Amino acid sequence: MDVGLQQLRCFLTLAEEQHFTWAAERLGIPQPTLSRTIRRLEDHVGCRLLDRTTRHPRLTPDGERLRAELQVLLPRLEAALRPVPQEEPLSLGYTWGFPRRRGRDAIDLVERRHHILVQPVRRDERLAGVHTGAVDAALLWGPVEDPRLHTVEIAREERVAAVSVRSTLATRSRVGWRDLGRRCLVLNTVSGTLAPGDWPADARPEIGAEAANLDEYLHAVAARRGVGVLPKSVATQHPDPDVLYLPLTGAPPAVLHYVYPRTNPHPHAENLSKALRDAERPVLQSA
């Protein structure tokens, strides 16, 4: 029979109390169980640990030696066997489209290397909740100007035009940036990255419809309320039978940022930042 931790705890408690009833109450076990446990331990070590000839059990020399060893070793052993506390998961917010390939590769790398769970969370608001502490970090398209946040540029990619299949633009193989300025624009007022002011002064579109998220945005485009503009990877992830994505020439690139709080960031926020920057495959190939 192997010696178990419970036997050692029972012996050390009895050695401290020198009273079977008191030790049993402290351990939360019946006194007969404690007596049997001590006898099994003595049988295993092959010597008497207690002198039971007196009213209160006293330690024998072998018992004194074992107590001295256990007072040092048992707490260290229990600490070593105690379950390692798990760190809190890192919640990663996003809004205008998650960069699947790069994002998933980076998450997989961080989870394997640092044994931490990363949870993507969609939040339809400009900063995806990172500024309020709703998430620990975020992937955001477009400029980020908030001094409370540490901002890292992750990638740049081309944009595409989103047009209704019934639009006159649907017959084209591509469309120019200034050409869109002559059309009505679908504007995402919550987390979008473009506004009419991003076009030249003499080619600024009017707002044809407003949307609060990507689904509403594509519905408005399909209904011919206006044209849309998306990062190419976001468009690739969201095919729609009523929406055609066209190459867009002359448009400024879409910039993807990773942001997290400057004050009290999640312990692995910087690790995820590095993994995103080091991702081998560019966002342009997301699918």
Secondary structure as the mmCIF struct_conf table of DSSP 4:
data_model
#
loop_
_struct_conf.conf_type_id
_struct_conf.id
_struct_conf.beg_label_comp_id
_struct_conf.beg_label_asym_id
_struct_conf.beg_label_seq_id
_struct_conf.end_label_comp_id
_struct_conf.end_label_asym_id
_struct_conf.end_label_seq_id
HELX_RH_AL_P HELX_RH_AL_P1 LEU A 5 GLU A 17
HELX_RH_AL_P HELX_RH_AL_P2 PHE A 20 LEU A 27
TURN_TY1_P TURN_TY1_P1 GLY A 28 GLY A 28
BEND BEND1 ILE A 29 ILE A 29
HELX_RH_AL_P HELX_RH_AL_P3 GLN A 31 VAL A 45
TURN_TY1_P TURN_TY1_P2 GLY A 46 GLY A 46
BEND BEND2 CYS A 47 CYS A 47
STRN STRN1 LEU A 50 ASP A 51
BEND BEND3 THR A 53 HIS A 56
STRN STRN2 ARG A 58 LEU A 59
HELX_RH_AL_P HELX_RH_AL_P4 PRO A 61 LEU A 81
BEND BEND4 ARG A 82 ARG A 82
HELX_LH_PP_P HELX_LH_PP_P1 PRO A 83 PRO A 89
STRN STRN3 LEU A 90 TYR A 94
BEND BEND5 THR A 95 TRP A 96
HELX_RH_AL_P HELX_RH_AL_P5 ARG A 100 HIS A 114
STRN STRN4 VAL A 118 ARG A 122
BEND BEND6 GLU A 125 GLU A 125
TURN_TY1_P TURN_TY1_P3 ARG A 126 GLY A 133
BEND BEND7 ALA A 134 ASP A 136
STRN STRN5 ALA A 137 TRP A 141
BEND BEND8 GLY A 142 GLY A 142
TURN_TY1_P TURN_TY1_P4 PRO A 147 ARG A 148
STRN STRN6 LEU A 149 GLU A 157
STRN STRN7 ARG A 159 SER A 164
TURN_TY1_P TURN_TY1_P5 VAL A 165 ARG A 166
BEND BEND9 SER A 167 SER A 167
HELX_RH_3T_P HELX_RH_3T_P1 THR A 168 THR A 171
BEND BEND10 SER A 173 SER A 173
STRN STRN8 VAL A 175 GLY A 176
HELX_RH_AL_P HELX_RH_AL_P6 TRP A 177 LEU A 180
TURN_TY1_P TURN_TY1_P6 GLY A 181 ARG A 182
BEND BEND11 ARG A 183 ARG A 183
STRN STRN9 CYS A 184 ASN A 188
TURN_TY1_P TURN_TY1_P7 THR A 189 SER A 191
BEND BEND12 THR A 193 THR A 193
HELX_RH_3T_P HELX_RH_3T_P2 PRO A 196 ASP A 198
BEND BEND13 TRP A 199 TRP A 199
HELX_RH_3T_P HELX_RH_3T_P3 ALA A 201 ALA A 203
HELX_LH_PP_P HELX_LH_PP_P2 ARG A 204 PRO A 205
STRN STRN10 GLU A 206 ALA A 211
BEND BEND14 ALA A 212 ASN A 213
HELX_RH_AL_P HELX_RH_AL_P7 LEU A 214 ALA A 222
TURN_TY1_P TURN_TY1_P8 ALA A 223 ARG A 224
BEND BEND15 ARG A 225 ARG A 225
STRN STRN11 VAL A 227 VAL A 227
STRN STRN12 GLY A 228 PRO A 231
HELX_RH_AL_P HELX_RH_AL_P8 LYS A 232 GLN A 237
TURN_TY1_P TURN_TY1_P9 PRO A 241 ASP A 242
STRN STRN13 VAL A 243 THR A 249
BEND BEND16 GLY A 250 GLY A 250
HELX_LH_PP_P HELX_LH_PP_P3 ALA A 251 PRO A 253
STRN STRN14 ALA A 254 PRO A 261
BEND BEND17 ARG A 262 ASN A 264
TURN_TY1_P TURN_TY1_P10 PRO A 267 HIS A 268
HELX_RH_AL_P HELX_RH_AL_P9 ALA A 269 ASP A 278
BEND BEND18 GLU A 280 ARG A 281
HELX_RH_3T_P HELX_RH_3T_P4 VAL A 283 GLN A 285
#
